[in-house]
Amino acid sequence: MKKKEQPPITLADAERQLSQAQHRLQREENKKAYQRSKKEKERAHRLITRGAEIEHFFPEIKCLTEREFYDLAEMLHDIPAVKALFQERAALHVDPPPEKEAG
């Protein structure tokens, strides 16, 4: 069986196809940038909100430098009971592993 011969592609057709491909690529790049920007905004909002909550409960930290605050956070992290409390709370939000099917 012979294949039906295609008419030769004109320069205008090739340019149009190239332009369309470039537009599709640009749309995909814009979509990725928008999604990345959205995630960055969500993260910034979460950090600001949580920082404000910490400042609400511990207003004394307002006078600390960034280094002093970081050192304090590091000290809290090194206290086993505090670390365990954070891990316990975080574990409440981890999805359990899927159950294995009987084989």
Contacts in CASP RR format, 6 or more apart in sequence:
PFRMAT RR
TARGET T0000
AUTHOR 0000-0000-0000
METHOD contacts of the structure
MODEL  1
MKKKEQPPITLADAERQLSQAQHRLQREENKKAYQRSKKEKERAHRLITR
GAEIEHFFPEIKCLTEREFYDLAEMLHDIPAVKALFQERAALHVDPPPEK
EAG
54 61 0 8 1.000
55 61 0 8 1.000
55 62 0 8 1.000
61 69 0 8 1.000
61 72 0 8 1.000
64 72 0 8 1.000
76 82 0 8 1.000
77 83 0 8 1.000
END
